[in-house]
Every structure is written in structure tokens, then in C-alpha cells.
Amino acid sequence: MTDILTERRGHLGLITLNRPKALNALTTQMCRGMLYALLEWRDDPAVRQVAITGAGERGLCAGGDIVAIYRDILDRDGSTEEFWRIEYQLNVLIDEYPKPFVALMDGIVLGGGIGVSAHGSHRIVTETSRCAMPEVGIGFFPDVGGTHLLAKGAKAAGRLAALTGMRFHAADTIALGLADDYVAQASLPQLLTELETLEADQVITRFTSTAEQGILDEDWVQAFAEPSIPAILAALDACADAQASFVSKALRAACPSSVRLVDDLLASAGKNLREDLRREFRVAVNRLDDPDFAEGIRAAVIDKDRNPQWHERVGNLTREQRTARHFAPLPGAELNFALLEQGLREKSGR
């Protein structure tokens, strides 16, 4: 069984992520396969639009394969850097795609799943959607252009999502700027069928309805507009609100070194996706050397004790120095976007 299915249905190019037992977690080969399919369809006049969906009933995609990343942190064979290099180029291709890109963000959509959907032109959520960038919980940060997406919208809401890793329902996912339209889950099969012959805008308009109200318009969310993490926590603690208390606990439980890193990344992001991904790639590769990343994965999916022991200090580095070293250049190994121009030649061996 292949982990990704690509097929032509009339005028629609359809991608199905096909690892349902792993909640369609992404691998290098899956990202490469998507990239090549999109490049072929980009230049095929018979394909008018594309769509992405996930196999199984649980959701579109739970993100990258973090067990594989953990193994690479231990032996450093370069596989994670290669995965990110291809994945981030795929994110750019989706963002710049010249044809409608319809993402069915049904069920669970986390991390890398956001990367293969939220950069699209037509992003659909349903009543079962649970969307998040949860990386601060494993000692990482919202990558795949996550800092770009979350910095583009309202500052308070974007920081809330990035700093806590909260999962959001449909209305809040739209409010965050990660999705566009709400469609009932039961309508998705018919929507896909109509995309085979009709234009995306025409089809989606027929099925769109209004999602139930979310939480992002509540007053306590504005605590995340405060200038510092301590100020955010103080503002949350001053709210007489159960949800604010829950969020305060989530922020305190997040990896402290990740929280500081994320706040710095958000301050610089939101203007140009390619530049933001170059920055994210540099930070991600350097993060492999920070002990909090391995510890976060260990606690979440290796030992599953849910009790990470975060490192207050690394060597003799101050907090500021520890954060700053993530932005250090990668001589001869910076992210470029060569596959977007050379991908088809590479695939054919020319």
C-alpha cells in the first residue's frame, strides 16, 4: 500500500494521504510525491484544480513523523534535514500554486498537516475539525510556515495558537486565518465529485454554511497582546474565566525554551513565506542540537510519560544566547527552492 495516492478525476487532481493508522503522518517520500504530482498538474492544462484529503476517519494529517525525527536526533544521519528541505519547498509550492488548491481540513489537522493545507487557496473545515500547531509541547516550534501564517492575523490570537499549541474548532481556525470556509462533513464526498467538472469557487459556495461560534472573540484572548510572556500570564491569571485558567496552565506547561523562541520568530514573520521558511529551516536544524527537543519527543511518544524534564540551562549559555544560537547560519546548507524549478527534471532523470 502506497502512503500517498495521486489520481486524475475529470479536471481534478486529487491527493490522498494514505497512512490512516499513523493519522497520515508525513514522510519524506510522501512530501516528495506530493511535490512531483503538483508540479506535473501545474503544467497540465487538463487539470483545472487540485484537492488534498486524508484516508481514514480520524483526520487529514497529524503532522510529521516525530518518532523518525527522534531517531535522527540520536544518530544524526541527516534524514530530518532532508525531510524539512523537501517539506518546506512543498509548502511554498502550495502557497504559490497557480490553480485552485482545495484542502479538506476534516478531523485532526496538526503541524505538518497545517503545512500541506493552510497554504492553499481554498481551505475547508468541518464540524469535526481540530486544528493546531502543537509543537511547543514537544520542545519545538510552529514550522512549515506556521510562524508566517500565525503572524499574519490578529496578534493576540496568533500568539495564543503558537505559544500554547491549543486545538481549535472550525470557527476559530477560520478566525486564525488557517481556513476559509465551513462545510458539513457529510457534504465532502459530493463536493469532491463536483470538483471533477465544476470550478472550485462555484462548488464551495454551494456547500458553505456557518460554523458554531468559537472562543477567539472572548475578552481573555487579548492577554496575548501583552508585550512579554510574564505579562501574558499575569493578564490571564487576572481573568475570572475558566478558559483563561486552562490556557494559563497550557502556557506554563509548554517548553520554556520553545516559548521564548516562538515569540522571537513571530516578531519577524508574516511578510514573505519564502523568507519565513528560510528562517524556520535554519532554526529547525539548529534546534536538533537543543536537548529540549529530544526530551519533548521522548515524553510525548517514546516513553509516553507526559512528563518532560525541560532544561533550564544549556552549558554556560544565558537564555538570550541559547535562543540566539538557533538563528545561526548554515554554511552551504541553507534552504533553497531548487526543487520547484528542477523537480520534474530530477524525477525523469534528465
TACORNOR-V846991 format. One record per residue. N is the residue number from 1. PSI is psi as a letter, one per 30 degrees, with the letter a starting at -180 (none if undefined). Layout:
n->[N,N]
psi->[PSI,PSI]
//
This chain:
n->[1,2,3,4,5,6,7,8,9,10,11,12,13,14,15,16,17,18,19,20,21,22,23,24,25,26,27,28,29,30,31,32,33,34,35,36,37,38,39,40,41,42,43,44,45,46,47,48,49,50,51,52,53,54,55,56,57,58,59,60,61,62,63,64,65,66,67,68,69,70,71,72,73,74,75,76,77,78,79,80,81,82,83,84,85,86,87,88,89,90,91,92,93,94,95,96,97,98,99,100,101,102,103,104,105,106,107,108,109,110,111,112,113,114,115,116,117,118,119,120,121,122,123,124,125,126,127,128,129,130,131,132,133,134,135,136,137,138,139,140,141,142,143,144,145,146,147,148,149,150,151,152,153,154,155,156,157,158,159,160,161,162,163,164,165,166,167,168,169,170,171,172,173,174,175,176,177,178,179,180,181,182,183,184,185,186,187,188,189,190,191,192,193,194,195,196,197,198,199,200,201,202,203,204,205,206,207,208,209,210,211,212,213,214,215,216,217,218,219,220,221,222,223,224,225,226,227,228,229,230,231,232,233,234,235,236,237,238,239,240,241,242,243,244,245,246,247,248,249,250,251,252,253,254,255,256,257,258,259,260,261,262,263,264,265,266,267,268,269,270,271,272,273,274,275,276,277,278,279,280,281,282,283,284,285,286,287,288,289,290,291,292,293,294,295,296,297,298,299,300,301,302,303,304,305,306,307,308,309,310,311,312,313,314,315,316,317,318,319,320,321,322,323,324,325,326,327,328,329,330,331,332,333,334,335,336,337,338,339,340,341,342,343,344,345,346,347,348,349,350]
psi->[k,k,f,k,k,k,l,k,j,b,g,k,k,k,k,j,k,h,i,e,f,g,h,h,k,k,l,e,e,e,e,e,e,e,e,e,e,e,e,e,f,e,g,j,f,f,j,f,l,l,l,k,l,k,l,l,f,e,l,e,k,g,a,l,j,f,e,e,e,e,e,e,e,e,f,i,g,f,e,e,e,e,e,e,e,e,e,e,e,e,e,e,e,e,e,g,k,f,l,k,j,j,k,j,h,k,b,k,j,k,c,f,e,e,e,g,e,f,f,l,f,j,j,k,l,a,f,f,k,j,k,l,i,g,f,f,f,g,g,a,l,j,b,h,g,e,e,e,e,f,f,f,a,k,e,e,e,e,e,e,e,e,f,f,g,k,k,k,a,e,e,e,e,e,e,f,g,f,l,e,k,k,k,k,e,f,f,e,e,e,e,e,e,f,f,f,f,l,k,e,e,e,e,e,e,f,f,k,a,k,l,k,k,a,f,f,g,k,e,f,e,f,f,g,f,l,f,l,e,e,e,e,e,e,e,e,f,f,k,i,k,e,e,e,e,e,e,e,e,e,e,f,f,l,j,e,e,e,e,e,e,e,e,e,e,e,f,f,l,f,e,j,e,e,e,e,e,e,e,e,e,e,e,e,e,f,f,f,f,k,f,f,e,e,e,e,e,e,e,e,f,d,f,h,f,h,i,k,j,k,j,e,l,j,b,g,k,l,e,e,e,e,e,e,f,f,g,k,l,i,k,g,g,l,k,l,h,e,f,f,e,f,e,e,e,e,e,f,g,none]
//
